[in-house]
């Protein structure tokens, strides 16, 4: 075990304690008041969950004797409450104006409450200033996590046999549970998209093959009059890909138009991301061109002598 700390709530478990954050030196009308999510944590909490300290320091055991309650805030909280200023060392209060807190450190923003929502204002306060009646122990281990859990259970039982550990789970399981619904939706969209792409490929192939069968005599006459087979094939392929290009352009414009509607289904991916659009265009155009090429090669049988006899 490399680090362990108490916390009032694990990441991605929703908003558990929302309270005001007030600047004593500024009125609420001037932007001196906001609401923040408060978490009550131990000194090793940020090290245990792998969150770096951007500025200042973390909560320390000796903070128990401080007159002011130490607090670590998120970068967004610092920017919101003290725009253009150094937030470390600043004081603020909660709903109780007699309870003063002081910023001792700043940590990065993160999806602490939920993956789908924008990172909220976060304030981390030492757990000994709060008594909610519930606590969660987070640990960072180098080896097998299961053996560490067994050792913790044994240590707790040695201290107080009446204290029970309700459940244990790796952080990855909590993350998986948070994205389970979106992962299912993504799987469905992927399946439907794959079926739609297959239908489109079959449609391009069938349409191209049918068009070639209707123009086979014309193509044979072109060859009989001196055109090369490669020229005829390229002509048919260009004419077959023109409707595909028009449909692809319409699809891209439609995707751009409804991008805002599907933004809620994406996580850290912009609905109008150029890289995503280029990838979709490459897949659709590549498969469509392949289908048209195969149809052209298999359906275009050049027999100029037979065509001349028919004419």
ABEGO torsion letter per residue (X at the ends): XABBBBBABBBGAEBABBBBBBBAABBAAAGABBBBBBBBBBAAAAAAAGBBBABEBBBBAAAAABABBBBBBBAAAAAAABBGBBABGBBBBBABAABBBBBABBBBBBBAABAABBBBBBBBBBAAABBAGBBBBBBBBABBAAAAAAAAAAAAAAABAABBBABBBBAAAAAAAAAAAAAAAAAAAAAAAAAAAAAAAAAAAAAAAAAAAAAAAAAAAAAAAGBBAAAAAAAAAAAAAAAAAAAAAAAAAAAAAAAAAAAAABBGBBAABAAAAAAAAAAAAAAAAAAAAAAAAAABBBBAAAAAAAX
